[in-house]
Amino acid sequence: MAAIEINAENFEEKVIRSDKPVLVDFWAVWCGPCSMMSPIIEQIGEELADKLIVGKVNCDENMELAQQYKVAGIPAFFLFKGGEVVTKAVGAMSKDELLAKIEPHLV
């Protein structure tokens, strides 16, 4: 499944109350590393669609969410499970590196 757009209006419904874990990608249009990670995030969303939802938060349009979760650098990846952050990672990385951080929480 392709990444869904997450914003302040739907964050509670799509992330906090989700039955599945949600990988949230905090990004911005002007961020080069964010652009590099975008296809990786889409691949993860498609490959793990039965276990995971992938969402993207544009930090420029949703500054309050970025501030609420203390996003200091982007891209930032937060995995929510049961409405709580269970792991996070910051910066560009390989698909395998990101999967290594999130897969232990998908059981």
C-alpha positions as semicolon CSV with decimal commas, in nm:
position;residue;x (nm);y (nm);z (nm)
1;M;0,000;0,000;0,000
2;A;0,128;0,345;-0,088
3;A;0,211;0,588;0,190
4;I;-0,082;0,790;0,318
5;E;-0,068;1,161;0,388
6;I;-0,082;1,234;0,759
7;N;-0,161;1,577;0,900
8;A;-0,278;1,733;1,225
9;E;-0,642;1,667;1,136
10;N;-0,611;1,292;1,074
11;F;-0,312;1,202;1,297
12;E;-0,525;1,075;1,585
13;E;-0,737;0,853;1,360
14;K;-0,467;0,726;1,121
15;V;-0,176;0,686;1,364
16;I;-0,279;0,684;1,730
17;R;-0,593;0,471;1,687
18;S;-0,456;0,242;1,414
19;D;-0,491;-0,133;1,463
20;K;-0,161;-0,185;1,277
21;P;0,177;-0,032;1,354
22;V;0,232;0,293;1,161
23;L;0,568;0,407;1,026
24;V;0,554;0,786;1,008
25;D;0,801;0,965;0,781
26;F;0,853;1,329;0,885
27;W;0,983;1,506;0,573
28;A;0,995;1,833;0,379
29;V;0,992;1,919;0,007
30;W;1,327;2,102;0,022
31;C;1,505;1,814;0,201
32;G;1,739;1,619;-0,031
33;P;1,778;1,315;0,198
34;C;1,397;1,304;0,236
35;S;1,365;1,277;-0,143
36;M;1,623;0,997;-0,146
37;M;1,425;0,804;0,120
38;S;1,084;0,846;-0,042
39;P;1,110;0,544;-0,278
40;I;1,243;0,330;0,007
41;I;0,948;0,428;0,226
42;E;0,706;0,344;-0,058
43;Q;0,874;0,003;-0,106
44;I;0,847;-0,077;0,264
45;G;0,480;0,024;0,258
46;E;0,410;-0,210;-0,033
47;E;0,618;-0,504;0,091
48;L;0,487;-0,494;0,449
49;A;0,129;-0,385;0,372
50;D;-0,014;-0,677;0,569
51;K;0,180;-0,579;0,885
52;L;0,231;-0,203;0,864
53;I;0,085;0,128;0,749
54;V;0,321;0,393;0,615
55;G;0,235;0,759;0,651
56;K;0,411;1,081;0,558
57;V;0,399;1,408;0,752
58;N;0,512;1,722;0,570
59;C;0,689;1,912;0,850
60;D;0,646;2,252;0,683
61;E;0,268;2,206;0,670
62;N;0,242;2,033;1,010
63;M;0,495;2,208;1,233
64;E;0,288;2,138;1,545
65;L;0,317;1,761;1,493
66;A;0,690;1,786;1,433
67;Q;0,726;1,994;1,751
68;Q;0,502;1,763;1,952
69;Y;0,725;1,466;1,868
70;K;1,046;1,671;1,901
71;V;1,158;1,612;1,543
72;A;1,500;1,779;1,536
73;G;1,623;1,654;1,199
74;I;1,464;1,512;0,886
75;P;1,395;1,270;0,746
76;A;1,277;1,125;1,075
77;F;1,102;0,790;1,100
78;F;0,881;0,713;1,399
79;L;0,718;0,374;1,442
80;F;0,392;0,394;1,638
81;K;0,237;0,082;1,786
82;G;-0,070;0,097;2,005
83;G;-0,058;0,476;1,984
84;E;0,296;0,499;2,126
85;V;0,634;0,560;1,966
86;V;0,824;0,230;1,992
87;T;1,131;0,324;1,789
88;K;1,264;0,608;1,580
89;A;1,545;0,683;1,339
90;V;1,677;1,005;1,188
91;G;1,853;1,065;0,860
92;A;1,894;0,888;0,529
93;M;1,976;0,519;0,553
94;S;1,948;0,203;0,350
95;K;1,627;0,006;0,332
96;D;1,791;-0,275;0,530
97;E;1,898;-0,035;0,807
98;L;1,547;0,103;0,843
99;L;1,391;-0,244;0,832
100;A;1,632;-0,359;1,105
101;K;1,490;-0,086;1,331
102;I;1,122;-0,150;1,263
103;E;1,086;-0,524;1,197
104;P;1,141;-0,637;1,559
105;H;0,828;-0,438;1,650
106;L;0,606;-0,594;1,383
107;V;0,545;-0,927;1,555
